[in-house]
């Protein structure tokens, strides 16, 4: 036990003998059998279980640091992204004919990849529309925007490809959009009708892409949503008391007890006990009233 939360430090356990474990693996078919019961397989599985369990049979034991398990880790939980780039791909019109075979209005099996021009790796790919020079996708994707992308002056790259079965896919066209320009106009989507170009900046390709794009920044917690403890609409248990400051959300959630009145010379352990006793007394009284 520990005087500090979560009040539990270590847990040690041991096994008084080898456990009897039955393992099974049955395919999801009508006549499936337990694969682990096969002669060679069953002996191997039984041996592996016994070897692992033997490490914890008395007098051997295993100790778990429950404090770390209950408190969690120090891994960063919040993403470093500044926001997301929301993309809606509607359709393409007037694409060039890439295949000799195909219908009169076809001759191409187009699809679109979404990536960053310098990074190169596709982050999203639409489905392939078979034999159509005016394909309609109506698909949506979202990409995380990180500070590194902005510093590198990355370009959002939309590439149209023609899917081929026997040879490598052909480029139908591409468009690029500056990320730095997008983040200057957050919170709104902008319809786009973009003319396709080739892999080189000066080259042009037949066709247009109809799509929407918008940047939405990561929301921040608004200070106005935090209770100061003096709201008359709050229950009496959540309002300020002498020597005690209670901060929290407006709806019955006590977040912290910042200070507590105490006489001089009080030891730290006793002060902590008084603090947590006051917290549990308030929370218990409050939840009893609303139950």
Backbone torsions as a table, in degrees:
resi	resn	phi	psi	omega
1	UNK	NA	158.4	-178.0
2	UNK	-141.6	142.4	179.0
3	UNK	-72.0	-15.4	180.0
4	UNK	-96.5	147.2	176.3
5	UNK	-57.0	143.8	3.4
6	UNK	-86.6	24.9	172.6
7	UNK	66.1	16.6	178.5
8	UNK	-142.7	127.7	-174.5
9	UNK	-101.7	-60.5	-173.4
10	UNK	-137.4	150.3	177.4
11	UNK	-130.8	122.9	179.5
12	UNK	-114.3	131.3	179.0
13	UNK	-134.0	156.3	178.0
14	UNK	-144.5	155.0	177.7
15	UNK	-101.8	136.1	-179.2
16	UNK	-83.6	-3.9	177.8
17	UNK	-178.5	170.7	178.8
18	UNK	-67.7	126.3	-179.7
19	UNK	-73.0	152.0	175.4
20	UNK	-92.5	109.0	-176.1
21	UNK	-116.6	130.7	175.3
22	UNK	-110.9	120.2	-179.1
23	UNK	-111.8	146.6	-179.5
24	UNK	-145.1	149.8	176.4
25	UNK	-147.0	105.6	-175.1
26	UNK	-117.9	124.0	176.4
27	UNK	-61.6	150.5	-177.3
28	UNK	-83.9	63.8	175.5
29	UNK	-133.3	163.0	-174.7
30	UNK	-63.2	-39.1	-176.2
31	UNK	-103.2	26.5	-177.1
32	UNK	-69.8	144.1	178.1
33	UNK	-116.6	161.9	177.9
34	UNK	-73.0	109.2	-176.3
35	UNK	-63.8	-32.5	-177.2
36	UNK	-73.3	-6.7	176.5
37	UNK	-90.3	-3.9	177.0
38	UNK	-63.0	147.2	-171.6
39	UNK	-50.6	-57.2	-177.7
40	UNK	-69.0	-39.5	-177.1
41	UNK	-67.6	-43.0	-177.6
42	UNK	-63.4	-41.4	179.1
43	UNK	-63.3	-40.0	-179.9
44	UNK	-67.1	-43.6	-179.5
45	UNK	-64.4	-44.7	179.2
46	UNK	-61.3	-41.5	179.1
47	UNK	-64.2	-41.9	-178.5
48	UNK	-65.4	-40.7	179.4
49	UNK	-65.9	-44.1	-179.9
50	UNK	-64.8	-39.5	-179.1
51	UNK	-65.7	-39.4	179.7
52	UNK	-70.6	-44.2	-178.3
53	UNK	-69.2	-27.6	-177.7
54	UNK	-64.2	-21.5	179.4
55	UNK	-70.0	-13.2	-176.2
56	UNK	-122.4	12.9	177.3
57	UNK	-84.2	136.6	-178.7
58	UNK	-51.8	137.9	12.2
59	UNK	-86.3	5.2	177.8
60	UNK	-75.2	158.1	179.8
61	UNK	-155.8	175.2	178.5
62	UNK	-135.5	135.7	-179.6
63	UNK	-114.1	129.7	179.0
64	UNK	-109.7	135.2	175.6
65	UNK	-83.4	92.0	-175.4
66	UNK	-68.1	-27.3	178.0
67	UNK	-59.7	-45.9	179.3
68	UNK	-70.5	-36.8	-178.8
69	UNK	-66.0	-39.3	-177.2
70	UNK	-82.0	-32.1	-179.4
71	UNK	-81.2	-17.1	-177.3
72	UNK	90.5	-166.4	-177.5
73	UNK	-115.8	-179.2	179.1
74	UNK	-101.8	22.3	178.3
75	UNK	-73.2	139.5	-179.6
76	UNK	-63.9	124.1	-177.7
77	UNK	-92.1	-25.1	-177.8
78	UNK	-92.0	140.7	-179.8
79	UNK	-76.2	155.2	178.6
80	UNK	-85.1	-3.9	-176.9
81	UNK	-63.2	144.3	175.5
82	UNK	-79.8	-26.4	-178.8
83	UNK	172.8	-161.3	179.6
84	UNK	-126.0	153.3	173.6
85	UNK	-106.6	113.2	-177.6
86	UNK	-94.5	126.6	-175.1
87	UNK	-127.7	130.5	175.4
88	UNK	-121.4	116.9	-178.9
89	UNK	-98.1	115.5	-177.5
90	UNK	-89.9	-69.7	-174.4
91	UNK	-160.9	172.2	172.9
92	UNK	-129.1	147.8	-178.5
93	UNK	-132.0	147.3	173.8
94	UNK	64.8	36.8	179.9
95	UNK	-71.4	156.3	179.9
96	UNK	-76.9	150.2	178.9
97	UNK	-78.0	124.7	-175.7
98	UNK	-107.8	-24.9	-177.1
99	UNK	-114.7	142.9	177.4
100	UNK	-68.7	-38.9	178.8
101	UNK	-86.7	162.3	-178.5
102	UNK	132.0	170.5	-178.8
103	UNK	-74.0	177.9	-176.9
104	UNK	-65.3	-38.9	178.9
105	UNK	-94.8	10.4	-177.2
106	UNK	-116.5	-139.9	-179.1
107	UNK	105.2	10.3	177.7
108	UNK	-155.5	145.4	177.6
109	UNK	-116.7	79.0	-168.9
110	UNK	-81.4	150.9	168.7
111	UNK	-150.0	166.1	-174.7
112	UNK	-125.1	137.5	171.4
113	UNK	-112.6	141.3	179.0
114	UNK	-113.8	128.2	-177.8
115	UNK	-155.1	-179.8	171.0
116	UNK	-103.6	135.1	-168.7
117	UNK	-59.6	-41.1	-178.0
118	UNK	-82.5	-33.0	178.9
119	UNK	-71.0	-43.1	171.5
120	UNK	87.3	-37.0	-175.0
121	UNK	-71.0	127.1	178.5
122	UNK	-61.2	131.6	178.5
123	UNK	-98.0	-18.4	179.6
124	UNK	-157.4	149.1	179.9
125	UNK	-141.1	131.9	178.0
126	UNK	-80.7	173.7	174.9
127	UNK	-75.8	160.5	179.2
128	UNK	-87.0	128.7	175.3
129	UNK	-97.2	119.0	-174.3
130	UNK	-78.4	130.1	168.0
131	UNK	51.3	62.0	-178.4
132	UNK	-152.8	127.9	176.9
133	UNK	-93.7	-4.1	176.7
134	UNK	-131.5	62.2	-172.9
135	UNK	-72.1	150.6	176.0
136	UNK	-122.0	122.4	-178.8
137	UNK	-104.6	-53.2	-175.1
138	UNK	53.6	56.6	179.3
139	UNK	-120.1	154.1	-175.7
140	UNK	-128.1	142.9	173.7
141	UNK	-145.1	163.6	178.7
142	UNK	-137.4	136.6	-178.8
143	UNK	-121.6	139.6	176.4
144	UNK	-74.6	137.4	178.1
145	UNK	-108.3	114.3	-178.3
146	UNK	-103.9	160.5	177.4
147	UNK	-58.5	-33.3	-179.5
148	UNK	-63.0	-37.1	178.6
149	UNK	-64.7	-38.6	-179.6
150	UNK	-70.8	-41.7	180.0
151	UNK	-63.5	-35.2	-179.3
152	UNK	-82.2	1.3	-178.2
153	UNK	53.5	49.5	-179.6
154	UNK	-65.7	154.8	176.6
155	UNK	-116.0	133.7	171.4
156	UNK	-72.4	124.9	-175.3
157	UNK	-114.6	125.4	175.5
158	UNK	-116.0	114.0	-176.8
159	UNK	-114.7	131.3	176.1
160	UNK	-99.2	132.5	-177.0
161	UNK	-126.6	154.6	172.1
162	UNK	-105.6	119.3	-177.7
163	UNK	-77.2	126.5	177.6
164	UNK	-122.1	139.9	-179.1
165	UNK	-81.3	-40.7	-172.7
166	UNK	-96.6	-23.6	-178.9
167	UNK	-125.6	176.6	179.1
168	UNK	-68.5	151.6	-178.7
169	UNK	-66.6	146.3	-179.2
170	UNK	-101.3	145.5	177.1
171	UNK	-80.3	126.2	177.8
172	UNK	-92.2	-30.9	179.9
173	UNK	165.3	171.1	179.6
174	UNK	-152.5	162.0	172.8
175	UNK	-139.1	156.0	178.5
176	UNK	-135.5	149.7	-178.8
177	UNK	-141.0	134.9	-176.8
178	UNK	-71.5	131.5	178.0
179	UNK	-71.1	-35.7	-178.9
180	UNK	-64.2	-33.9	177.5
181	UNK	-71.7	-34.8	-177.0
182	UNK	-67.4	-41.7	-175.6
183	UNK	-71.7	-11.7	176.7
184	UNK	-78.5	-9.6	-179.4
185	UNK	-133.0	71.2	-174.9
186	UNK	-82.8	165.8	171.5
187	UNK	79.6	14.2	-178.1
188	UNK	-154.6	145.8	175.6
189	UNK	-97.1	147.4	-176.4
190	UNK	-123.9	117.8	176.1
191	UNK	-64.2	140.6	-178.4
192	UNK	-130.7	138.7	168.1
193	UNK	-124.2	99.8	-170.7
194	UNK	-108.7	132.6	175.0
195	UNK	-78.2	138.1	-178.0
196	UNK	-77.0	147.9	172.5
197	UNK	-129.1	170.8	-180.0
198	UNK	-82.2	-168.1	-179.4
199	UNK	-69.6	-21.7	176.5
200	UNK	-98.3	151.4	-172.6
201	UNK	-61.9	-37.1	-174.1
202	UNK	-85.0	-18.7	-175.1
203	UNK	-77.8	155.5	-179.3
204	UNK	-127.2	150.1	178.2
205	UNK	-129.1	150.2	177.8
206	UNK	-66.4	146.2	172.8
207	UNK	112.8	161.6	177.7
208	UNK	-134.0	151.6	177.7
209	UNK	-115.7	126.3	177.7
210	UNK	-101.5	119.0	-175.4
211	UNK	-157.3	172.7	177.0
212	UNK	-130.7	150.0	178.9
213	UNK	-148.4	145.1	178.1
214	UNK	-157.4	149.3	178.0
215	UNK	-108.1	133.0	179.2
216	UNK	-127.7	116.5	-177.7
217	UNK	-71.4	159.5	179.4
218	UNK	-67.3	125.4	-178.5
219	UNK	-67.9	147.6	177.3
220	UNK	-112.3	149.8	178.1
221	UNK	-67.1	129.8	-178.5
222	UNK	-85.3	128.3	178.2
223	UNK	-59.2	-27.3	-178.6
224	UNK	-65.5	-19.8	179.7
225	UNK	-82.5	-6.4	-178.6
226	UNK	-92.3	135.2	-178.2
227	UNK	-80.8	139.3	175.7
228	UNK	-95.3	-0.3	176.5
229	UNK	86.0	-0.9	-178.4
230	UNK	-110.4	4.8	179.8
231	UNK	-67.1	124.7	-177.6
232	UNK	-67.5	-16.9	179.5
233	UNK	-80.4	-11.5	180.0
234	UNK	-79.0	150.6	173.1
235	UNK	-60.6	156.5	-176.3
236	UNK	-59.8	-31.3	-177.4
237	UNK	-67.1	-19.1	-176.4
238	UNK	-100.1	-2.5	-179.4
239	UNK	-83.3	165.1	-179.2
240	UNK	-62.2	140.5	172.6
241	UNK	-123.9	166.8	-178.0
242	UNK	-61.1	125.1	177.5
243	UNK	74.4	10.5	-176.5
244	UNK	-139.2	132.7	177.1
245	UNK	-118.0	123.3	-179.2
246	UNK	-113.5	119.9	175.3
247	UNK	-108.1	148.5	179.8
248	UNK	176.3	176.6	176.4
249	UNK	-74.1	157.9	-177.2
250	UNK	-62.1	-25.9	-172.8
251	UNK	-104.4	92.3	167.5
252	UNK	45.1	25.3	179.5
253	UNK	-116.6	112.9	177.9
254	UNK	-87.3	122.3	-175.5
255	UNK	-92.9	-55.8	-176.4
256	UNK	-143.7	155.7	166.9
257	UNK	-111.3	110.7	-169.5
258	UNK	-79.9	-44.3	-177.8
259	UNK	-137.2	157.1	175.7
260	UNK	-145.1	136.3	-177.6
261	UNK	-68.7	132.3	-177.5
262	UNK	-148.3	146.5	176.0
263	UNK	-71.3	157.2	-179.6
264	UNK	-67.0	149.8	178.0
265	UNK	84.7	2.3	179.8
266	UNK	-72.5	132.9	-178.9
267	UNK	-69.4	160.9	-177.6
268	UNK	-64.3	-43.7	-179.2
269	UNK	-61.8	-43.2	-179.9
270	UNK	-67.2	-37.7	178.9
271	UNK	-63.0	-42.0	178.7
272	UNK	-64.7	-41.2	179.2
273	UNK	-62.6	-40.6	177.7
274	UNK	-64.3	-39.7	-179.1
275	UNK	-61.3	-51.2	-177.3
276	UNK	-71.3	-31.2	176.2
277	UNK	-64.9	-41.7	177.9
278	UNK	-63.8	-41.0	179.9
279	UNK	-62.1	-48.5	-178.1
280	UNK	-67.6	-33.2	178.4
281	UNK	-65.5	-43.0	179.6
282	UNK	-66.9	-48.7	-177.7
283	UNK	-63.8	-40.6	-179.3
284	UNK	-65.3	-40.8	179.4
285	UNK	-66.1	-39.9	-177.4
286	UNK	-68.2	-49.2	-178.0
287	UNK	-68.5	-24.2	174.7
288	UNK	-69.1	-35.9	-178.9
289	UNK	-69.2	-34.2	-175.1
290	UNK	-91.6	-8.9	-178.1
291	UNK	-79.5	NA	NA
